[in-house]
C-alpha cells in the first residue's frame, strides 16, 4: 500500500506545471524502498560529498553524469536505511570531532570553512550531514563486511613471494650540486647552476663552481644511496629520471639540491617479517572492497529501486 502511495505521489509531482525559465527544475529521479529521490537532492548530495569526504572527490564528482551521481546517492540512501536496521547511530560529538580533524588536516579555521562552504552554496548543516553519512558508511561496512575478514599466513607469504620486487628498494648512484640554505644568495646560485646545466655544461664543472665546499669532493659523486634514506622531496624528484639526466632545483630543510642520476640498482629485499603488516593491510583492503561491492549488489537487488531517468 505504501509503495502504491509513493507511486501516486511521484506521478502527481511529475505532472505539476513546469517552472519558468531561469528557475531550478526539480523532479523525481528515483524511488528507493520507501524514499523518494529528487534531482535537487542528488545534486546537493554530490556537492556536499566533495567537501565532506576527500579533496580528490572534487575533480571526480565534477565529471560525473547524472546517472552516475544518482547511483552514488542511491547507494548512500541504502546504507542509511541499513544503518537504521542495524541501529547504528552517530553522535553530534563524533560529527564535531570529525569536522575538527578535517579543519586540522586542511590547516583552516571554522570561519574559513564556513566561508568556503557559503561560496560554494553549501549549507553548514548539510555539510555536517555529509560527515555523518561518511561515518555511518564506515560503521555499516564494519558491521556487514569486515567482521569475519581474515588473512591467513599462507596468503601473506604467497603475496610476498609473488611481489618480491615491491619490497626490494632501489639504490641510486648520484652526483649533486648543493647550496646551503644558510647562504643569503642560495636561490640565485642554484638557479644559475641549473641554467649552466641546461646550456650543456658538464655536471662536474658546475659542481666545482657553484656547489658548497662540503659537497665538492669527488665531483660531488655521493655514491649509492638507498631510496628510503633520501628526503621525500628528493625521492619524488628522482622518479621520472633515467641515468644521465638531472632534476630541477629541489629544496630540503638543509638547502637547495640538483641531483644527477648516474646509475640505478636493486638493493636487498626487505625481510618478510618487516613488511608482514604492510602486506596484511593491503590484502585486507582488497578483500574488504570486494566484499563491500558484493554486499551493496545484494542490498540493491533485495531493495525496491525504481530509477526514473
C-alpha angles and dihedrals in degrees: 000000000000090000091052090052090050090052091050091048091050092050091048093051093046090053095053118114117283112253118248120263112285095032121111107258113223125188142158111271101172148000116219113189102299097346128093116213122208129197092243091055092052094049091046091049093053092048091052093045090058090061104032099049121032137335088235088063089070097072092034097055095042090066097047121115119228094260091053091049090049091051089053090051093047091052090051091049093050090049090052091050090048090050089058090052090050089044089234113164137179119214125223089245091056090051091047091050091050091050090049090052091049091053091047092051092050094041094235135128131230094265093051091049094049092046092050091050090048092052089054093047095248120140113227092232090053089050093054089047087056089054090050091052091052092053091045090052092054091049095048087048091053093046099044104031117014103052096088101028106128128171113202127213092251092059091048092052093046091052091049093051095048094043099039090131090064089060096045107089121213123239122214129209104212145183119198146193106214128189117183118239088227091072114094091214094046096118094047093047094049091047092052092047090054091048090054091051090049088055089058100258113156113265093232091055091050090050091053093050104037109021123094116261092252091059100046099085115121091356088302092293100158095182126224117345126187115243093235092052093064126089110262089245091056093045090053093049092054096052097090098038128106122200111287096032131098140214131246117254108300123196123215130167088270100050145279123328138190110190128201114202108218104167141355126208136169117252128207118302114256111250117263093242090055094057099030096106091045090055091045091054091049094050091044090053093049093047092045093052091049093051092045091055090049091048093050092047091053092044092052092045091053093047131078105250120170115179116200102193 
